[in-house]
Amino acid sequence: MPKEDPGDDVKVEILFGEPILVAAGLNSRWARRRRIGLAELVDEAWILPPRDNLVGQLVAEFFHVRGLPYPKNGVCGGLQLNDSLIATARYLGFYSRWADTDVPRLY
């Protein structure tokens, strides 16, 4: 949900929740691990949404509530760039659970 009040003329209702998941390429060293703490990943290369939009705010909150800094090693891009860079096994990215289930994810 956006943090700012949408105003009296807008009714806000949450229809369903979409957990944010971390995704890694099939050949990534992270894809072979079973349990990974987010703190282990902070210094990795990331594909990140712009921090000034709603998704970027959610990702920033994802790190903040875990007491972690926002990753410094990141690039911004759309879904195609996101998928392409994750496939190189050098980058990590974010997906919501409803996204394609064939994408390897770190839980």
C-alpha positions in Angstrom: 0.0 0.0 0.0 1.2 3.5 -0.7 2.2 5.3 2.5 0.4 8.5 1.4 -3.3 8.9 2.0 -5.1 8.5 -1.3 -7.9 10.9 -0.2 -11.6 10.7 0.7 -12.7 10.0 -2.9 -10.7 6.7 -3.1 -11.6 3.5 -1.3 -8.6 1.2 -0.7 -9.1 -2.5 -0.2 -6.5 -5.2 -0.2 -7.6 -8.0 -2.5 -4.7 -10.4 -1.9 -1.1 -10.3 -0.7 1.8 -11.1 -3.0 5.0 -12.1 -1.1 8.2 -10.7 -2.5 10.7 -13.4 -3.3 14.4 -13.2 -4.3 15.2 -14.8 -7.6 18.6 -16.2 -8.8 19.6 -17.8 -12.2 19.9 -21.5 -12.5 23.7 -21.4 -12.6 24.0 -19.0 -9.7 25.9 -20.2 -6.6 22.8 -19.1 -4.6 20.4 -21.3 -6.5 22.1 -24.5 -5.2 21.7 -23.5 -1.5 18.6 -24.5 0.5 18.5 -21.8 3.2 19.9 -18.3 2.7 19.6 -15.3 5.0 18.9 -12.0 3.3 21.9 -10.6 5.1 24.2 -12.9 3.0 22.9 -11.3 -0.2 23.1 -7.6 0.6 26.5 -7.1 -1.1 25.6 -9.1 -4.2 24.7 -7.6 -7.6 21.0 -6.8 -7.8 18.4 -5.7 -10.3 16.3 -3.2 -8.3 13.2 -1.2 -9.0 13.5 2.6 -8.7 13.3 3.6 -5.1 10.8 6.4 -5.8 8.0 4.1 -7.0 5.7 1.8 -5.1 7.6 -1.4 -5.9 10.9 0.3 -5.0 9.5 1.4 -1.7 8.3 -2.2 -1.0 11.8 -3.6 -1.8 13.4 -0.9 0.5 11.0 -1.9 3.3 11.9 -5.6 2.6 15.5 -4.8 3.7 14.6 -2.2 6.3 12.3 -4.5 8.4 15.2 -7.0 8.5 17.6 -4.4 9.8 19.6 -4.4 6.5 20.8 -1.6 4.3 19.5 -1.2 0.8 21.9 -2.9 -1.6 24.5 -0.6 -3.1 25.4 -2.9 -6.0 22.3 -2.6 -8.2 21.0 -1.6 -11.5 17.5 -0.5 -12.4 15.5 -2.0 -15.3 12.3 -3.4 -16.5 11.1 -7.1 -16.5 13.0 -8.1 -19.6 16.3 -6.7 -18.3 15.5 -8.3 -14.9 15.0 -11.7 -16.5 18.1 -11.4 -18.7 20.4 -10.3 -16.0 19.2 -12.9 -13.5 19.8 -15.6 -16.2 23.5 -14.6 -16.4 23.7 -16.0 -12.8 25.6 -12.8 -11.7 22.5 -10.9 -10.5 19.7 -11.4 -8.1 16.2 -9.9 -8.5 12.8 -9.7 -7.0 9.5 -11.4 -8.1 6.2 -11.7 -6.5 5.0 -15.3 -5.8 2.4 -15.1 -8.7 5.2 -14.7 -11.3 6.3 -17.7 -13.4 6.9 -20.6 -11.1 9.8 -21.9 -13.3 12.0 -19.1 -12.2 14.4 -20.4 -9.5 13.9 -18.5 -6.2 15.6 -18.1 -2.9 13.1 -18.3 -0.1 
